[in-house]
Amino acid sequence: MQRKRYSPGRAPGTLLGLGAGLAVALGALTGCSAADPSEGVTIDAKAGAAAAPVAAPGRYRTLFEPCGAVPQTTLRDLLPGTAALADADRAKAFRGTAAVTYDTDRRVGCAWSADTDDGSHRLVLDVERVVSYDPMVSDAARAQEVYVRKQLAAKIPVPATPTPTPPAGTTAPTGTTPPASATTAPAGTPSGNPSEGGTATPTGAPATTPPATPSAPATTGLEPRLLSGLGDIAFVDDTLGPASASGHQRVVSVVFRTSNVIVTVEYQQRTTGSVAAPDSKELQDRAQNLARLLADRLEE
């Protein structure tokens, strides 16, 4: 009689028993789930929750090379002393000196200088890319904070947000004083109502005009101020140092922000001896022209 072949772990009836046991276990699990879905089920608390908004990154991820950003024709105008230099010395002056920096994607700078018979000129360029490490604050918003600190350091006030004027016919909010009307009599003058002890103004007689208040001294238009049409926001600062035995020094700075990049153009002129102080308008015009050129460079 032929014997049955033996396979370890597969004795008759074993698979059938395992199958039956598995069916019972699945049935029990299914029954429990159907009875109460909350039992035996772990729900991730984060599942389905709305993700926190993340501020947009800044427009700029890198910076341009600063010493090569100013054309030589511009440097000739800003550094008139280079005209008297030999070709090799002029080329060296135009190359400038790069600022020491540890991350050229975050901050770069360059400086140029040249002497003349009656003084010297110096140009300094600083470019900073601001990065916000707060996911709720954008790079551009953080750069605006840095820019505002520079503006306040130049003693240029930040414009206040204007208070909305209530529509005509509405009552001013409690605690506010409505603006004086053009028909309101100046303080200390007699009332136009005879019953109040004043003298009534005859019909058709011209109203008495109070003495004009002396106006503030006229500005020159060259004082430190905000600039328009340069980047997202910009200002110019102008400082004339005190006269000394060595002469005068004027420093003009133009600072502007475009998205998350802040550019500072500093232009200095020093005169020696009895030479007149450097002209404010000339230095401001030259510094602003260079700043606009660099703003165009950022748009490339």
C-alpha positions as CSV (number, residue, x, y, z in Angstrom):
1,M,0.0,0.0,0.0
2,Q,1.4,3.5,-1.0
3,R,2.1,5.8,2.0
4,K,1.0,9.5,2.1
5,R,3.7,12.0,1.7
6,Y,4.6,14.0,4.9
7,S,5.0,17.8,4.8
8,P,6.2,19.5,8.1
9,G,3.7,22.0,9.5
10,R,0.9,20.9,7.2
11,A,-0.7,18.0,9.1
12,P,-4.2,17.1,8.0
13,G,-6.8,19.5,9.6
14,T,-4.3,22.2,10.6
15,L,-5.1,24.6,7.8
16,L,-8.7,24.1,8.3
17,G,-8.4,24.9,12.0
18,L,-6.3,28.1,11.3
19,G,-8.8,29.2,8.7
20,A,-11.7,28.8,11.2
21,G,-9.8,30.6,13.9
22,L,-9.0,33.5,11.6
23,A,-12.6,33.8,10.5
24,V,-13.8,34.0,14.1
25,A,-11.2,36.7,14.9
26,L,-12.2,38.8,12.0
27,G,-15.8,38.4,12.8
28,A,-15.2,39.6,16.3
29,L,-13.2,42.6,15.1
30,T,-15.9,43.5,12.6
31,G,-18.6,43.1,15.2
32,C,-16.8,45.5,17.6
33,S,-16.2,48.1,14.9
34,A,-19.8,48.0,13.8
35,A,-21.0,48.4,17.3
36,D,-18.9,51.4,18.2
37,P,-16.5,53.0,15.7
38,S,-14.8,54.9,18.5
39,E,-13.5,51.8,20.2
40,G,-10.1,50.5,19.1
41,V,-9.6,53.4,16.6
42,T,-7.0,56.1,17.2
43,I,-7.6,59.4,15.4
44,D,-4.8,61.8,14.6
45,A,-5.7,65.1,16.1
46,K,-3.8,66.9,13.3
47,A,-5.7,65.1,10.6
48,G,-7.9,67.5,8.7
49,A,-6.7,70.6,10.6
50,A,-6.1,73.6,8.5
51,A,-2.4,74.3,8.0
52,A,-1.2,77.6,9.5
53,P,-0.6,80.2,6.8
54,V,3.1,80.7,5.9
55,A,4.3,84.1,4.8
56,A,5.5,84.4,1.2
57,P,9.3,84.4,0.8
58,G,11.1,87.5,-0.4
59,R,11.4,88.3,-4.1
60,Y,15.2,88.1,-4.0
61,R,17.3,85.0,-3.2
62,T,20.7,86.3,-4.2
63,L,22.5,89.7,-4.6
64,F,24.4,91.2,-7.5
65,E,28.2,91.7,-7.3
66,P,28.5,95.3,-6.0
67,C,31.9,96.5,-7.2
68,G,30.9,95.8,-10.8
69,A,27.4,97.3,-10.4
70,V,28.5,100.9,-11.0
71,P,29.5,101.7,-14.6
72,Q,32.8,103.4,-15.1
73,T,31.1,106.5,-16.7
74,T,29.2,107.0,-13.5
75,L,32.3,106.5,-11.4
76,R,34.1,109.2,-13.5
77,D,31.4,111.7,-12.5
78,L,31.3,110.7,-8.9
79,L,35.1,110.6,-8.5
80,P,36.5,113.5,-10.5
81,G,39.9,113.0,-9.0
82,T,40.4,109.9,-11.2
83,A,40.8,112.1,-14.2
84,A,44.3,113.0,-13.1
85,L,45.4,109.5,-12.4
86,A,47.5,107.3,-14.6
87,D,45.7,104.5,-16.4
88,A,46.7,101.8,-14.1
89,D,45.8,103.8,-11.0
90,R,42.5,104.9,-12.5
91,A,41.6,101.3,-13.3
92,K,42.4,100.3,-9.7
93,A,40.3,103.1,-8.3
94,F,37.4,102.0,-10.5
95,R,37.6,98.4,-9.3
96,G,36.8,99.5,-5.8
97,T,37.3,97.6,-2.5
98,A,34.8,95.0,-1.7
99,A,33.3,95.0,1.9
100,V,34.2,92.0,4.1
101,T,31.2,89.7,4.3
102,Y,30.6,86.1,5.3
103,D,27.6,85.5,3.1
104,T,27.4,87.2,-0.3
105,D,23.8,86.1,-0.7
106,R,22.8,88.1,2.4
107,R,25.0,91.3,2.3
108,V,27.5,92.8,0.0
109,G,29.2,96.2,-0.4
110,C,31.9,98.1,-2.1
111,A,33.8,101.4,-1.7
112,W,35.6,103.8,-4.1
113,S,37.5,106.9,-3.4
114,A,39.7,109.5,-5.2
115,D,41.5,112.7,-4.1
116,T,41.6,116.0,-5.8
117,D,43.7,119.2,-5.3
118,D,41.0,120.7,-3.0
119,G,39.6,117.6,-1.3
120,S,38.3,114.1,-1.9
121,H,35.3,112.1,-2.9
122,R,34.2,108.7,-1.5
123,L,31.4,106.4,-2.6
124,V,30.1,103.5,-0.4
125,L,27.5,101.0,-1.6
126,D,25.8,98.6,0.8
127,V,23.2,96.0,-0.2
128,E,21.4,93.8,2.3
129,R,18.9,91.0,1.7
130,V,16.7,90.6,4.7
131,V,15.4,87.1,5.6
132,S,12.6,86.6,8.1
133,Y,12.9,83.4,10.2
134,D,9.3,83.8,11.5
135,P,7.0,81.8,9.2
136,M,4.2,84.3,10.0
137,V,6.2,87.4,8.9
138,S,7.3,87.8,5.3
139,D,10.8,88.7,4.2
140,A,9.5,92.0,2.8
141,A,7.7,92.9,6.1
142,R,10.9,92.2,8.0
143,A,12.9,94.3,5.5
144,Q,10.5,97.2,6.1
145,E,11.2,97.0,9.8
146,V,14.9,97.4,9.1
147,Y,14.3,100.2,6.7
148,V,12.1,102.1,9.2
149,R,14.9,102.0,11.8
150,K,17.2,103.6,9.2
151,Q,14.7,106.3,8.4
152,L,14.1,107.1,12.1
153,A,17.9,107.2,12.6
154,A,18.0,109.9,9.9
155,K,15.4,111.8,11.9
156,I,12.8,111.5,9.2
157,P,9.4,110.8,10.8
158,V,7.3,107.9,9.6
159,P,4.0,109.3,8.3
160,A,1.1,108.6,10.6
161,T,-1.9,106.8,9.4
162,P,-4.5,109.5,8.6
163,T,-7.7,109.4,10.7
164,P,-10.8,109.0,8.5
165,T,-13.0,112.0,8.4
166,P,-16.7,111.2,9.3
167,P,-19.2,111.7,6.5
168,A,-21.1,115.0,6.4
169,G,-24.1,115.0,8.7
170,T,-22.7,112.5,11.2
171,T,-21.8,113.2,14.8
172,A,-18.1,113.3,15.6
173,P,-17.0,110.5,18.0
174,T,-17.1,111.3,21.7
175,G,-13.9,113.0,23.0
176,T,-13.0,114.5,19.7
177,T,-13.1,118.2,18.9
178,P,-14.5,119.2,15.5
179,P,-12.2,121.5,13.4
180,A,-12.8,125.2,13.7
181,S,-15.1,126.6,11.1
182,A,-14.0,129.5,8.9
183,T,-16.9,131.5,10.5
184,T,-15.8,130.9,14.1
185,A,-14.6,134.1,15.7
186,P,-11.1,134.1,17.0
187,A,-10.6,133.5,20.7
188,G,-10.7,136.8,22.7
189,T,-12.8,138.7,20.1
190,P,-16.3,140.1,20.8
191,S,-19.2,137.9,19.9
192,G,-21.4,139.0,17.0
193,N,-24.5,138.5,19.2
194,P,-25.5,141.8,20.9
195,S,-27.2,139.8,23.7
196,E,-23.8,138.4,24.7
197,G,-22.3,141.8,25.1
198,G,-20.6,141.9,21.8
199,T,-21.0,144.2,18.8
200,A,-23.0,142.8,15.9
201,T,-21.4,143.0,12.5
202,P,-23.4,145.1,10.2
203,T,-25.0,143.3,7.2
204,G,-22.7,143.4,4.2
205,A,-19.7,144.6,6.2
206,P,-16.5,142.6,5.7
207,A,-15.6,140.2,8.4
208,T,-12.6,141.0,10.5
209,T,-9.6,138.9,9.5
210,P,-7.3,137.9,12.4
211,P,-3.6,138.6,12.1
212,A,-1.8,136.0,10.1
213,T,0.4,133.6,12.1
214,P,4.0,133.8,11.0
215,S,4.7,130.7,8.9
216,A,7.5,128.3,9.4
217,P,10.8,129.2,7.7
218,A,10.7,128.2,4.0
219,T,12.5,124.9,3.4
220,T,15.2,124.5,0.7
221,G,13.8,121.3,-0.7
222,L,17.1,119.6,0.1
223,E,16.5,118.7,3.7
224,P,16.3,115.0,4.7
225,R,13.1,113.7,3.3
226,L,11.2,110.8,1.7
227,L,11.7,110.2,-2.1
228,S,9.1,109.0,-4.6
229,G,9.6,106.8,-7.6
230,L,12.5,104.9,-6.1
231,G,11.9,101.3,-5.1
232,D,9.0,100.5,-2.8
233,I,10.0,103.3,-0.4
234,A,13.1,105.5,-0.1
235,F,14.6,108.5,1.7
236,V,17.6,110.9,1.4
237,D,19.7,112.1,4.3
238,D,22.1,115.1,4.1
239,T,24.6,115.9,6.8
240,L,27.1,118.7,6.7
241,G,29.8,118.4,9.3
242,P,31.1,121.3,11.3
243,A,33.8,123.4,9.7
244,S,37.3,122.6,10.9
245,A,40.8,123.6,10.2
246,S,40.9,120.7,7.7
247,G,37.8,122.0,5.8
248,H,34.2,120.8,5.4
249,Q,32.7,117.4,4.9
250,R,29.2,116.6,3.5
251,V,27.6,113.1,3.5
252,V,24.6,112.3,1.5
253,S,22.8,108.9,1.9
254,V,20.1,107.5,-0.3
255,V,18.3,104.5,1.1
256,F,15.6,102.5,-0.6
257,R,13.9,99.2,-0.2
258,T,12.7,96.9,-3.0
259,S,10.8,93.8,-1.6
260,N,13.3,92.2,0.8
261,V,16.5,94.1,-0.4
262,I,17.7,97.4,1.1
263,V,20.2,99.4,-0.8
264,T,22.2,102.3,0.7
265,V,24.2,104.7,-1.4
266,E,26.5,106.9,0.6
267,Y,28.3,109.7,-1.2
268,Q,30.9,111.9,0.6
269,Q,32.8,115.0,-0.4
270,R,35.5,116.7,1.7
271,T,36.9,120.1,0.9
272,T,40.2,121.4,2.3
273,G,41.4,124.8,3.5
274,S,39.2,127.7,2.6
275,V,37.3,126.0,-0.2
276,A,33.6,126.3,0.2
277,A,31.5,123.5,1.6
278,P,30.3,120.8,-0.8
279,D,27.1,121.7,-2.7
280,S,24.1,119.8,-1.3
281,K,22.1,119.7,-4.5
282,E,25.0,118.4,-6.6
283,L,25.7,115.5,-4.2
284,Q,22.1,114.6,-3.7
285,D,21.4,114.5,-7.5
286,R,24.4,112.3,-8.1
287,A,23.5,109.9,-5.3
288,Q,19.9,109.7,-6.4
289,N,20.9,109.0,-10.0
290,L,23.1,106.1,-8.9
291,A,20.3,104.8,-6.6
292,R,17.9,104.7,-9.5
293,L,20.4,102.9,-11.7
294,L,20.8,100.3,-9.0
295,A,17.0,100.0,-8.6
296,D,16.8,99.2,-12.3
297,R,19.6,96.7,-11.8
298,L,17.4,94.8,-9.3
299,E,14.6,94.6,-11.8
300,E,16.8,92.8,-14.4
